[in-house]
Amino acid sequence: MSLELVTLPCLSDNYCFLMHCAESGDTAVIDVPEAAPVAAELKKRGWELTHVLLTHHHDDHFQGLKELQKDWPDAVVIGAEADAGRLPPLDLKVKEGATITVGIEWVRVLEVPGHTVGHIAYHFPESEVVFTGDSLMALGCGRLFEGTPQQMFESLQKLAALDPQTLVCSGHEYTATNAKFALTIEPGNPPPCNNAPRIPKTCAPPENSPCLPNCNLNSIPIRSCAAIVPRCSNRSICPVAIRSPSSPPCARPRIISEEQMTQTAPGPDNKPRCTWCIGYDPFIPYHDTEWGFPVADDIRLFEKLCLESFQSGLSWRTILDKRENFRTAFAGFDFNIMANFTETDVERLLQNAGIIRHRGKIEAVINNAARAQEIIAEFGSLARFIWSYEPPDGEIDPPQSLTTSPASHALSKEMKKRGWKFVGPTTIFAFMQSMGLFNDHAPGCTIRPAVTAARQNFARP
């Protein structure tokens, strides 16, 4: 499955990008030249920002972050380990070969020094997109502010080695000026599209209106200027989908339909199950015996809230693999014990390689333990409070078509008001989904009838 790509013009000639996973609700922004266009697009589409991916330390690529964090303080900020001292505070420091997740898709980190020595790119292999910042652009590459020509050449060779159908999303609109410059260096070697003289008309932006800076890597010989063909002058915002090698460079991307989102796939026993659980064996028992079955136990509910908080910016596979380690480290998620954790416990947890060692998340779940005690004192149980937000029939229909809902927004808002942390509406939607507050198993999934029966027989707190 591919993610949805949105291109946002910023400042005078910058671009930033949103990558959205409809299945998980995760949304990443790649660079933040300014906050307003990003915030406006997120709110218009009803998306929650979960990741901020920074390519390098130049101000015009992150100066909008602080303002953006006012509305999305829980978004995980990711950047180069080598540039950590020159970037805003990072939640996750990455280097060559690191992998992160946005929704259900793995993202590879590529070190591409040249423009700056700590510059990185983010490659989404399944969606066949690479975000190159100021390293590779349409018909050119970034100016060498810090790196050497050899570093830049090697970085471009690394990018050229990606699948030829990879969509390149760069950080600036320099197509027309790059074309003019390239022809002064190699007048007898026009760009592969053989229309460089027409680029100012077809790709150069009208006044205050940039074009889409997306290019394919197909048929790109990385020469001295790394010339590449403009993918499409169409400025419309559209999803990215996996393209076959025979797809023309300017073909409209395939849109993932709602029907495809809810399809099933055969499990090990050939019975149909939700597609998300296929391909990794431990997902099957979790899907078959836990996910979506209603829960009224306060400890289990609190555990899931904590694990969903730790999952932010990561995959559920990572959390599930570490769940027993989490249970041991956090006293079985007994909130009465956790509420008494001190700074000594925080430091102990930060040294525990078996869990996610993220200070902000660790401190958040300890804080949330005390908030859980307050809710129990008021409502009698955490379950009674949470199940009072059970969505009405029909609110989530068809299954797996939403990533937030009115109920998840309402519960998230109330929990934040009560001092809970890392409980955004997308996180809360995933929590409600897994704890059985609604049945989100796909139609045709072999487990859906069992969940329906369990919910019918469930005694609401």
KOLKOL-412273 format. One record per residue (C-alpha): x, z, y; residue number from 1; residue in one letter. Coordinates in steps of 0.5 Angstrom, whole numbers. Last residue first. Example, Ala and Ser with C-alpha at 12.3 -4.5 7.8 and 13.67 -1.06 7.14 Angstrom:
# residues 2
[node [27; 14; -2]; 2; S]
[node [25; 16; -9]; 1; A]
//
This chain:
# residues 461
[node [-38; 66; -1]; 461; P]
[node [-41; 60; -4]; 460; R]
[node [-43; 60; -12]; 459; A]
[node [-40; 54; -15]; 458; F]
[node [-45; 50; -20]; 457; N]
[node [-46; 44; -16]; 456; Q]
[node [-39; 44; -14]; 455; R]
[node [-36; 44; -21]; 454; A]
[node [-41; 39; -23]; 453; A]
[node [-39; 34; -17]; 452; T]
[node [-32; 36; -19]; 451; V]
[node [-33; 34; -27]; 450; A]
[node [-36; 28; -25]; 449; P]
[node [-30; 25; -20]; 448; R]
[node [-25; 27; -26]; 447; I]
[node [-26; 20; -29]; 446; T]
[node [-25; 16; -22]; 445; C]
[node [-30; 11; -22]; 444; G]
[node [-32; 13; -15]; 443; P]
[node [-25; 16; -12]; 442; A]
[node [-25; 23; -12]; 441; H]
[node [-26; 26; -5]; 440; D]
[node [-31; 31; -7]; 439; N]
[node [-32; 36; -1]; 438; F]
[node [-30; 43; 0]; 437; L]
[node [-26; 43; -6]; 436; G]
[node [-20; 46; -4]; 435; M]
[node [-16; 39; -4]; 434; S]
[node [-20; 36; 1]; 433; Q]
[node [-21; 42; 5]; 432; M]
[node [-13; 43; 5]; 431; F]
[node [-12; 35; 7]; 430; A]
[node [-17; 36; 12]; 429; F]
[node [-14; 42; 15]; 428; I]
[node [-7; 38; 15]; 427; T]
[node [-11; 32; 19]; 426; T]
[node [-14; 37; 24]; 425; P]
[node [-8; 41; 26]; 424; G]
[node [-6; 47; 22]; 423; V]
[node [1; 48; 23]; 422; F]
[node [0; 55; 27]; 421; K]
[node [-6; 60; 27]; 420; W]
[node [-7; 64; 33]; 419; G]
[node [-15; 65; 33]; 418; R]
[node [-16; 59; 37]; 417; K]
[node [-11; 55; 33]; 416; K]
[node [-16; 57; 27]; 415; M]
[node [-22; 55; 31]; 414; E]
[node [-20; 48; 33]; 413; K]
[node [-17; 47; 26]; 412; S]
[node [-24; 49; 23]; 411; L]
[node [-28; 44; 28]; 410; A]
[node [-23; 39; 27]; 409; H]
[node [-24; 39; 20]; 408; S]
[node [-31; 39; 20]; 407; A]
[node [-32; 33; 25]; 406; P]
[node [-27; 30; 20]; 405; S]
[node [-20; 28; 19]; 404; T]
[node [-16; 23; 15]; 403; T]
[node [-22; 19; 13]; 402; L]
[node [-24; 13; 8]; 401; S]
[node [-22; 17; 1]; 400; Q]
[node [-29; 18; -1]; 399; P]
[node [-34; 13; 2]; 398; P]
[node [-37; 17; 6]; 397; D]
[node [-34; 24; 8]; 396; I]
[node [-40; 26; 13]; 395; E]
[node [-45; 24; 8]; 394; G]
[node [-47; 31; 5]; 393; D]
[node [-45; 37; 10]; 392; P]
[node [-38; 39; 11]; 391; P]
[node [-36; 46; 9]; 390; E]
[node [-34; 50; 15]; 389; Y]
[node [-37; 56; 13]; 388; S]
[node [-33; 56; 7]; 387; W]
[node [-27; 57; 11]; 386; I]
[node [-30; 64; 14]; 385; F]
[node [-33; 66; 7]; 384; R]
[node [-26; 64; 3]; 383; A]
[node [-22; 68; 8]; 382; L]
[node [-26; 75; 6]; 381; S]
[node [-30; 80; 9]; 380; G]
[node [-31; 76; 15]; 379; F]
[node [-28; 81; 21]; 378; E]
[node [-23; 84; 17]; 377; A]
[node [-22; 78; 13]; 376; I]
[node [-20; 74; 19]; 375; I]
[node [-15; 79; 22]; 374; E]
[node [-12; 79; 15]; 373; Q]
[node [-11; 72; 15]; 372; A]
[node [-8; 72; 22]; 371; R]
[node [-3; 77; 19]; 370; A]
[node [-1; 72; 14]; 369; A]
[node [-1; 66; 19]; 368; N]
[node [5; 69; 23]; 367; N]
[node [9; 69; 16]; 366; I]
[node [6; 62; 15]; 365; V]
[node [9; 60; 22]; 364; A]
[node [15; 63; 22]; 363; E]
[node [17; 59; 15]; 362; I]
[node [15; 53; 19]; 361; K]
[node [19; 54; 25]; 360; G]
[node [25; 56; 21]; 359; R]
[node [25; 50; 16]; 358; H]
[node [28; 51; 10]; 357; R]
[node [24; 47; 5]; 356; I]
[node [24; 51; -1]; 355; I]
[node [29; 52; -7]; 354; G]
[node [35; 52; -3]; 353; A]
[node [33; 59; 0]; 352; N]
[node [38; 61; 5]; 351; Q]
[node [33; 60; 11]; 350; L]
[node [28; 64; 6]; 349; L]
[node [33; 70; 7]; 348; R]
[node [34; 69; 15]; 347; E]
[node [26; 69; 15]; 346; V]
[node [26; 76; 11]; 345; D]
[node [31; 79; 15]; 344; T]
[node [27; 77; 21]; 343; E]
[node [21; 81; 18]; 342; T]
[node [16; 80; 13]; 341; F]
[node [10; 85; 14]; 340; N]
[node [5; 80; 14]; 339; A]
[node [8; 77; 8]; 338; M]
[node [6; 83; 4]; 337; I]
[node [-2; 83; 6]; 336; N]
[node [-1; 75; 5]; 335; F]
[node [0; 75; -2]; 334; D]
[node [3; 68; -2]; 333; F]
[node [6; 70; -9]; 332; G]
[node [11; 74; -6]; 331; A]
[node [13; 68; -1]; 330; F]
[node [20; 66; -5]; 329; A]
[node [17; 67; -12]; 328; T]
[node [11; 62; -10]; 327; R]
[node [15; 58; -6]; 326; F]
[node [20; 57; -12]; 325; N]
[node [14; 55; -16]; 324; E]
[node [11; 50; -11]; 323; R]
[node [18; 46; -11]; 322; K]
[node [16; 40; -15]; 321; D]
[node [9; 40; -11]; 320; L]
[node [12; 41; -5]; 319; I]
[node [17; 35; -5]; 318; T]
[node [11; 31; -9]; 317; R]
[node [6; 32; -3]; 316; W]
[node [11; 28; 1]; 315; S]
[node [14; 31; 8]; 314; L]
[node [13; 31; 15]; 313; G]
[node [8; 36; 15]; 312; S]
[node [8; 39; 7]; 311; Q]
[node [10; 46; 9]; 310; F]
[node [4; 47; 13]; 309; S]
[node [0; 44; 7]; 308; E]
[node [4; 49; 3]; 307; L]
[node [2; 55; 7]; 306; C]
[node [-6; 53; 7]; 305; L]
[node [-5; 52; 0]; 304; K]
[node [-3; 59; -1]; 303; E]
[node [-8; 62; 3]; 302; F]
[node [-14; 59; -1]; 301; L]
[node [-10; 61; -7]; 300; R]
[node [-10; 68; -5]; 299; I]
[node [-17; 68; -2]; 298; D]
[node [-20; 66; -8]; 297; D]
[node [-26; 62; -7]; 296; A]
[node [-24; 55; -10]; 295; V]
[node [-28; 49; -11]; 294; P]
[node [-25; 43; -15]; 293; F]
[node [-22; 38; -11]; 292; G]
[node [-15; 37; -13]; 291; W]
[node [-14; 43; -19]; 290; E]
[node [-15; 40; -26]; 289; T]
[node [-15; 33; -26]; 288; D]
[node [-11; 31; -20]; 287; H]
[node [-5; 37; -21]; 286; Y]
[node [-5; 35; -29]; 285; P]
[node [-4; 28; -27]; 284; I]
[node [1; 29; -21]; 283; F]
[node [6; 32; -25]; 282; P]
[node [7; 25; -28]; 281; D]
[node [9; 21; -22]; 280; Y]
[node [6; 14; -22]; 279; G]
[node [-1; 15; -22]; 278; I]
[node [-4; 20; -18]; 277; C]
[node [-5; 17; -11]; 276; W]
[node [-9; 11; -15]; 275; T]
[node [-15; 16; -16]; 274; C]
[node [-16; 16; -24]; 273; R]
[node [-19; 11; -29]; 272; P]
[node [-18; 13; -36]; 271; K]
[node [-12; 9; -40]; 270; N]
[node [-10; 16; -43]; 269; D]
[node [-3; 15; -39]; 268; P]
[node [-7; 14; -32]; 267; G]
[node [-11; 7; -31]; 266; P]
[node [-12; 6; -23]; 265; A]
[node [-17; 7; -19]; 264; T]
[node [-20; 4; -12]; 263; Q]
[node [-22; 8; -6]; 262; T]
[node [-17; 4; -1]; 261; M]
[node [-18; -3; -4]; 260; Q]
[node [-26; -2; -2]; 259; E]
[node [-24; 0; 5]; 258; E]
[node [-20; -6; 6]; 257; S]
[node [-12; -6; 7]; 256; I]
[node [-11; -12; 12]; 255; I]
[node [-7; -18; 11]; 254; R]
[node [-2; -20; 16]; 253; P]
[node [-3; -26; 20]; 252; R]
[node [2; -31; 18]; 251; A]
[node [7; -33; 23]; 250; C]
[node [13; -33; 19]; 249; P]
[node [10; -37; 14]; 248; P]
[node [8; -33; 7]; 247; S]
[node [12; -36; 1]; 246; S]
[node [17; -30; 0]; 245; P]
[node [11; -26; -1]; 244; S]
[node [8; -21; 5]; 243; R]
[node [7; -14; 4]; 242; I]
[node [2; -12; 10]; 241; A]
[node [3; -10; 17]; 240; V]
[node [-3; -8; 21]; 239; P]
[node [-5; -11; 28]; 238; C]
[node [-4; -10; 35]; 237; I]
[node [-5; -17; 39]; 236; S]
[node [0; -20; 43]; 235; R]
[node [1; -26; 39]; 234; N]
[node [8; -29; 40]; 233; S]
[node [10; -29; 33]; 232; C]
[node [16; -28; 29]; 231; R]
[node [21; -29; 34]; 230; P]
[node [27; -32; 30]; 229; V]
[node [33; -29; 30]; 228; I]
[node [40; -30; 33]; 227; A]
[node [45; -24; 31]; 226; A]
[node [50; -26; 37]; 225; C]
[node [56; -27; 33]; 224; S]
[node [53; -30; 27]; 223; R]
[node [48; -26; 22]; 222; I]
[node [45; -32; 19]; 221; P]
[node [37; -31; 20]; 220; I]
[node [33; -35; 15]; 219; S]
[node [28; -30; 14]; 218; N]
[node [29; -23; 18]; 217; L]
[node [23; -23; 21]; 216; N]
[node [21; -22; 28]; 215; C]
[node [17; -17; 32]; 214; N]
[node [18; -16; 40]; 213; P]
[node [10; -17; 41]; 212; L]
[node [10; -20; 48]; 211; C]
[node [11; -16; 55]; 210; P]
[node [5; -16; 60]; 209; S]
[node [8; -13; 67]; 208; N]
[node [9; -21; 69]; 207; E]
[node [8; -25; 64]; 206; P]
[node [12; -24; 58]; 205; P]
[node [17; -29; 55]; 204; A]
[node [15; -31; 48]; 203; C]
[node [12; -38; 49]; 202; T]
[node [14; -40; 56]; 201; K]
[node [21; -37; 57]; 200; P]
[node [22; -39; 49]; 199; I]
[node [21; -46; 51]; 198; R]
[node [28; -48; 52]; 197; P]
[node [30; -44; 45]; 196; A]
[node [25; -48; 41]; 195; N]
[node [30; -50; 35]; 194; N]
[node [27; -45; 31]; 193; C]
[node [33; -43; 28]; 192; P]
[node [36; -42; 35]; 191; P]
[node [41; -47; 38]; 190; P]
[node [48; -48; 36]; 189; N]
[node [51; -54; 40]; 188; G]
[node [50; -49; 46]; 187; P]
[node [54; -44; 43]; 186; E]
[node [56; -38; 48]; 185; I]
[node [51; -41; 54]; 184; T]
[node [46; -42; 49]; 183; L]
[node [46; -35; 47]; 182; A]
[node [45; -32; 54]; 181; F]
[node [39; -36; 55]; 180; K]
[node [36; -34; 49]; 179; A]
[node [38; -27; 50]; 178; N]
[node [35; -27; 57]; 177; T]
[node [28; -30; 54]; 176; A]
[node [28; -25; 48]; 175; T]
[node [30; -19; 52]; 174; Y]
[node [23; -14; 51]; 173; E]
[node [26; -8; 48]; 172; H]
[node [26; -3; 43]; 171; G]
[node [26; -7; 37]; 170; S]
[node [21; -8; 31]; 169; C]
[node [24; -13; 25]; 168; V]
[node [19; -15; 20]; 167; L]
[node [23; -15; 13]; 166; T]
[node [21; -22; 10]; 165; Q]
[node [28; -24; 9]; 164; P]
[node [29; -17; 5]; 163; D]
[node [35; -13; 8]; 162; L]
[node [42; -15; 8]; 161; A]
[node [41; -18; 15]; 160; A]
[node [41; -10; 17]; 159; L]
[node [47; -8; 14]; 158; K]
[node [51; -15; 17]; 157; Q]
[node [48; -13; 23]; 156; L]
[node [51; -6; 23]; 155; S]
[node [58; -9; 20]; 154; E]
[node [58; -13; 27]; 153; F]
[node [56; -7; 31]; 152; M]
[node [62; -3; 28]; 151; Q]
[node [67; -9; 29]; 150; Q]
[node [65; -10; 36]; 149; P]
[node [66; -2; 37]; 148; T]
[node [61; 3; 39]; 147; G]
[node [60; 7; 45]; 146; E]
[node [56; 3; 50]; 145; F]
[node [56; -4; 46]; 144; L]
[node [50; -8; 49]; 143; R]
[node [45; -8; 44]; 142; G]
[node [44; -14; 39]; 141; C]
[node [41; -21; 40]; 140; G]
[node [36; -27; 39]; 139; L]
[node [30; -22; 38]; 138; A]
[node [33; -15; 38]; 137; M]
[node [38; -11; 33]; 136; L]
[node [41; -5; 35]; 135; S]
[node [37; -2; 41]; 134; D]
[node [32; 1; 37]; 133; G]
[node [32; -2; 30]; 132; T]
[node [25; -1; 27]; 131; F]
[node [25; -4; 20]; 130; V]
[node [19; -6; 17]; 129; V]
[node [17; -9; 10]; 128; E]
[node [11; -4; 9]; 127; S]
[node [14; -2; 2]; 126; E]
[node [21; -2; 5]; 125; P]
[node [20; 2; 11]; 124; F]
[node [27; 2; 14]; 123; H]
[node [28; 7; 20]; 122; Y]
[node [34; 5; 24]; 121; A]
[node [40; 10; 27]; 120; I]
[node [45; 10; 33]; 119; H]
[node [50; 15; 33]; 118; G]
[node [56; 11; 35]; 117; V]
[node [51; 8; 41]; 116; T]
[node [50; 1; 41]; 115; H]
[node [55; 0; 36]; 114; G]
[node [53; 4; 30]; 113; P]
[node [47; 2; 25]; 112; V]
[node [46; 8; 20]; 111; E]
[node [40; 7; 16]; 110; L]
[node [35; 12; 14]; 109; V]
[node [30; 10; 9]; 108; R]
[node [23; 11; 9]; 107; V]
[node [18; 13; 3]; 106; W]
[node [11; 11; 4]; 105; E]
[node [5; 16; 2]; 104; I]
[node [4; 19; 9]; 103; G]
[node [11; 18; 13]; 102; V]
[node [16; 20; 8]; 101; T]
[node [23; 22; 9]; 100; I]
[node [29; 19; 6]; 99; T]
[node [37; 20; 7]; 98; A]
[node [42; 14; 6]; 97; G]
[node [45; 14; 12]; 96; E]
[node [44; 21; 16]; 95; K]
[node [38; 25; 18]; 94; V]
[node [37; 32; 22]; 93; K]
[node [30; 35; 21]; 92; L]
[node [26; 39; 26]; 91; D]
[node [31; 36; 32]; 90; L]
[node [31; 39; 39]; 89; P]
[node [32; 34; 44]; 88; P]
[node [38; 29; 43]; 87; L]
[node [45; 29; 45]; 86; R]
[node [47; 35; 41]; 85; G]
[node [44; 32; 35]; 84; A]
[node [47; 26; 35]; 83; D]
[node [51; 25; 29]; 82; A]
[node [45; 29; 25]; 81; E]
[node [41; 23; 27]; 80; A]
[node [34; 24; 29]; 79; G]
[node [27; 27; 26]; 78; I]
[node [22; 31; 30]; 77; V]
[node [16; 34; 26]; 76; V]
[node [10; 34; 30]; 75; A]
[node [7; 41; 30]; 74; D]
[node [7; 41; 38]; 73; P]
[node [2; 35; 38]; 72; W]
[node [-2; 35; 45]; 71; D]
[node [4; 39; 49]; 70; K]
[node [9; 35; 45]; 69; Q]
[node [7; 29; 48]; 68; L]
[node [10; 31; 55]; 67; E]
[node [17; 33; 52]; 66; K]
[node [17; 27; 48]; 65; L]
[node [17; 22; 54]; 64; G]
[node [24; 22; 55]; 63; Q]
[node [26; 20; 48]; 62; F]
[node [28; 12; 48]; 61; H]
[node [29; 11; 55]; 60; D]
[node [34; 17; 55]; 59; D]
[node [39; 14; 51]; 58; H]
[node [40; 19; 45]; 57; H]
[node [39; 14; 39]; 56; H]
[node [33; 12; 34]; 55; T]
[node [28; 18; 34]; 54; L]
[node [23; 18; 29]; 53; L]
[node [17; 23; 31]; 52; V]
[node [12; 25; 26]; 51; H]
[node [5; 28; 25]; 50; T]
[node [1; 25; 31]; 49; L]
[node [-6; 26; 29]; 48; E]
[node [-10; 19; 30]; 47; W]
[node [-17; 19; 33]; 46; G]
[node [-16; 11; 35]; 45; R]
[node [-17; 12; 42]; 44; K]
[node [-13; 19; 42]; 43; K]
[node [-7; 16; 39]; 42; L]
[node [-7; 10; 43]; 41; E]
[node [-8; 14; 50]; 40; A]
[node [-2; 19; 47]; 39; A]
[node [3; 14; 46]; 38; V]
[node [1; 10; 53]; 37; P]
[node [2; 16; 57]; 36; A]
[node [8; 19; 53]; 35; A]
[node [14; 15; 56]; 34; E]
[node [20; 12; 52]; 33; P]
[node [18; 16; 46]; 32; V]
[node [22; 13; 40]; 31; D]
[node [18; 11; 33]; 30; I]
[node [12; 14; 33]; 29; V]
[node [9; 17; 26]; 28; A]
[node [2; 18; 24]; 27; T]
[node [0; 21; 18]; 26; D]
[node [-7; 21; 16]; 25; G]
[node [-6; 21; 8]; 24; S]
[node [-9; 15; 6]; 23; E]
[node [-10; 11; 13]; 22; A]
[node [-2; 12; 14]; 21; C]
[node [-1; 10; 21]; 20; H]
[node [6; 7; 24]; 19; M]
[node [6; 8; 31]; 18; L]
[node [11; 4; 35]; 17; F]
[node [15; 4; 42]; 16; C]
[node [17; -2; 46]; 15; Y]
[node [21; -2; 53]; 14; N]
[node [21; -7; 58]; 13; D]
[node [19; -4; 65]; 12; S]
[node [16; 3; 62]; 11; L]
[node [13; 2; 55]; 10; C]
[node [9; -3; 51]; 9; P]
[node [6; 0; 45]; 8; L]
[node [6; -4; 38]; 7; T]
[node [1; -1; 33]; 6; V]
[node [3; -2; 25]; 5; L]
[node [-2; 0; 20]; 4; E]
[node [2; 2; 13]; 3; L]
[node [3; -2; 7]; 2; S]
[node [0; 0; 0]; 1; M]
//
